[in-house]
Amino acid sequence: MAKPARKTGGTANASEDTSQPKTARGEATRKAILTAAERVIGARGFNDASIGHITSEAGVAQGTFYIYFKSKDEVFHELVLEMGRLVRRELSQATRDIPNRLDAEKAGLTAFLEFVRAHPDLYRIVQEALFVDQDAYNAYYQAFSEGYRKGLEAAVEAGHIRPGDADTRAWALMGISRSLGERLVIWGDTTPIDEIVATVHDMIANGLKP
């Protein structure tokens, strides 16, 4: 049974967190723990994964874990935020030189699905966050929706898409990406990503009307 969502706020900012590493070696160790946690929690789920499992996977002593993270909850929270940072960076790089919004939608969806297929454990962790750490789950999707809304509003002003409620559109488009990501990771869909994107982009650009 899933652990109830935490009601407390997120972890401290890096500038306030004394666990942030001060050396390159410390940063490498922290990264190794996060990478191990991604694999372990993604495979086992939050409840069945232990700090011992994580440190064994990372090849470090359990005491080393507590130098960088206070608890399993904290490392889970960080993984959800890390997923958001990485995906937003990927999408930004994939779309930054594409002026037309509809073309950017196609490139962004492709980048997202390629990232999800390459990082299935992180995707599972974000999905589980709804039940484990709702603060992180909310922050993940709110960050995406805010950026998406602004992009759609700018596209309307540029005449690339017709006017409409940008916020609702953002959540609807996010829902498409989320469902397709789930189909890849949870259901094991092996359809080539370019085929998926071609079908979805046609629907986004042209609708279902005959």
C-alpha positions in Angstrom: 0.0 0.0 0.0 1.4 3.4 -0.9 2.6 5.7 1.8 0.3 8.8 2.4 1.5 11.9 0.7 3.7 14.1 2.9 2.1 17.4 4.0 5.3 19.2 4.8 7.1 21.5 2.4 9.9 20.5 0.2 13.6 20.2 1.1 15.7 23.3 1.7 17.3 25.2 -1.2 20.8 24.3 -2.1 22.1 27.5 -0.6 20.4 26.6 2.7 21.2 22.9 2.8 24.4 22.0 4.7 24.4 18.6 3.1 25.3 20.1 -0.3 28.8 18.8 -1.2 31.7 21.2 -1.1 34.1 19.2 -3.4 34.0 17.5 -6.7 34.4 14.2 -5.0 31.5 14.9 -2.7 29.4 15.9 -5.7 30.3 12.7 -7.4 29.3 10.7 -4.3 26.0 12.5 -4.0 25.3 11.9 -7.7 26.1 8.2 -7.3 23.6 7.9 -4.4 20.9 9.7 -6.5 21.6 7.5 -9.5 21.4 4.4 -7.3 18.2 5.6 -5.7 16.7 6.2 -9.1 17.4 2.6 -10.1 16.4 1.0 -6.8 13.2 3.0 -6.1 12.2 2.9 -9.8 12.5 -0.9 -9.8 11.2 -1.7 -6.3 8.9 1.2 -5.5 9.3 3.6 -2.6 8.0 1.4 0.2 10.1 -1.7 -0.7 13.3 0.2 -1.4 15.5 0.7 1.6 18.5 3.0 2.3 20.5 -0.2 2.5 19.5 -1.2 -1.0 20.4 2.3 -2.2 23.8 2.4 -0.6 24.6 -1.1 -1.7 23.7 -0.2 -5.3 25.8 3.0 -5.0 28.8 1.2 -3.5 29.0 3.4 -0.4 28.5 2.9 3.3 25.1 3.6 4.9 26.7 6.3 7.0 27.7 8.1 3.8 24.1 8.4 2.7 23.3 10.6 5.7 26.1 13.0 4.9 24.1 14.0 1.8 20.5 13.1 2.6 18.5 13.1 5.9 16.1 10.3 4.8 14.7 8.2 2.0 11.9 10.7 1.7 14.5 13.5 1.0 16.3 11.5 -1.7 12.9 10.7 -3.3 11.9 14.3 -3.3 15.2 15.3 -4.9 14.7 12.7 -7.6 11.3 14.1 -8.6 12.7 17.6 -8.8 15.7 16.2 -10.8 13.3 14.6 -13.3 11.7 18.0 -13.8 15.0 19.8 -14.3 16.3 17.3 -16.7 13.1 17.1 -18.8 12.8 20.9 -19.0 16.4 21.1 -20.1 15.9 18.5 -22.8 12.7 20.2 -24.1 14.4 23.6 -24.1 17.4 22.3 -26.1 15.1 20.4 -28.5 12.9 23.5 -29.3 15.0 26.6 -28.8 15.8 27.1 -32.5 12.3 26.3 -33.7 10.2 29.5 -34.1 6.9 27.9 -35.1 4.9 26.6 -32.1 3.4 23.6 -33.9 6.8 22.5 -35.1 8.1 23.0 -31.5 5.3 20.9 -30.2 6.4 18.0 -32.4 10.1 18.4 -31.5 9.2 18.7 -27.8 7.0 15.6 -27.7 9.7 13.6 -29.5 12.3 14.8 -26.9 10.0 14.0 -24.0 9.2 10.5 -25.2 12.9 9.7 -26.0 13.8 10.9 -22.5 11.1 8.8 -20.8 12.1 5.7 -22.8 15.8 6.3 -21.7 14.9 7.0 -18.0 12.0 4.7 -17.2 12.9 4.5 -13.5 12.7 8.3 -13.1 9.3 8.3 -14.8 8.0 5.7 -12.4 9.2 7.7 -9.5 7.3 10.8 -10.7 4.2 8.8 -11.1 4.6 7.3 -7.5 5.2 10.8 -6.1 1.4 11.4 -6.2 1.1 9.0 -3.3 4.5 9.5 -1.7 5.4 13.2 -1.9 2.5 15.3 -3.2 4.4 18.5 -2.7 7.1 17.4 -5.2 4.5 16.0 -7.5 2.6 19.3 -7.6 5.8 21.3 -8.0 6.8 19.0 -11.0 3.6 19.6 -12.9 3.1 23.3 -11.9 6.6 24.2 -13.2 5.7 22.5 -16.5 2.3 24.1 -16.8 3.5 27.6 -16.1 6.2 27.4 -18.8 3.8 25.7 -21.2 1.1 28.4 -20.7 3.6 31.2 -21.4 4.8 29.5 -24.5 1.2 29.0 -25.8 0.4 32.7 -25.1 3.4 33.8 -27.0 2.5 31.6 -29.9 -1.0 33.2 -30.0 0.6 36.6 -30.1 2.9 35.6 -32.9 -0.1 34.2 -34.9 1.2 30.6 -34.8 -1.9 29.2 -33.2 -5.4 30.5 -32.8 -6.5 32.1 -29.5 -7.8 30.0 -26.7 -7.5 29.3 -22.9 -3.7 28.8 -22.6 -3.8 27.2 -19.2 -6.4 24.5 -20.1 -4.5 23.9 -23.4 -1.3 23.5 -21.5 -2.7 20.9 -19.1 -4.4 19.0 -22.0 -1.1 18.8 -24.0 0.7 17.8 -20.8 -1.9 15.1 -20.3 -1.2 13.7 -23.8 2.6 13.5 -23.1 2.0 12.0 -19.7 -0.3 9.3 -21.0 2.1 8.4 -23.9 5.0 8.3 -21.4 3.0 5.9 -19.2 2.2 3.7 -22.2 5.9 3.5 -23.0 7.1 2.8 -19.5 4.3 1.0 -17.6 2.7 -0.8 -20.6 5.9 -1.5 -22.4 4.8 -0.1 -25.8 7.5 -0.6 -28.4 6.0 1.5 -31.2 8.8 3.7 -32.7 8.6 7.1 -31.2 8.6 8.9 -34.6 5.4 7.0 -35.5 3.8 7.9 -32.2 4.7 11.6 -32.6 3.5 11.7 -36.2 0.1 10.5 -35.2 -0.3 12.7 -32.2 1.1 15.8 -33.9 -1.4 15.4 -36.7 -4.1 15.3 -34.2 -2.8 18.4 -32.4 -2.3 20.4 -35.6 -5.4 19.3 -37.4 -7.8 17.9 -34.8 -10.2 15.0 -35.4 -12.7 16.7 -37.6 -12.8 15.1 -41.0 
